[in-house]
Structures are given as C-alpha cells and as structure tokens.
C-alpha cells in the first residue's frame, strides 16, 4: 500500500475526489439538489481519510532522534 501512497495515482485519485466534491458542492448551491449533499459528504470523508493516511505515514517515517542533524 505504501507504493500506492507515494505514486502519482494516489494524488490523481485524491484530485479527482476533490474535484467531484467541488462539483457536488457547486451543484447543490446553484441548483439546490439536496441529494448532492450526500455525495459531497462522502467525497469529504474520502479526501480527509487520504490526507490523514499520508500525514500518519509521514510521521511514522520521521527520524527517531528528532528532526535536527548532529552537524553544527
């Protein structure tokens, strides 16, 4: 799964999710389609989950002894 996390396909999928969310939000606002609210919420959950997954993985990869090097 880590291979997918840092691939261009992960970011393409995340961009598509955000775009669908934006279109659903605009459609709901402009045309008043309440059904799009459920789609927008689902897309928000997916995008937030992907962002959290990326953040957690980056935190797990941090150096064990802090972010500072010993050079100085």
Secondary structure, DSSP 8 states (H G I E B T S, - for coil): -HHHHTSHHHHHHHHHHHHHHHHHHHHHHHH--THHHHHHHHHHHHHHHHHHHHHHHHHHTS-TT-S--S--
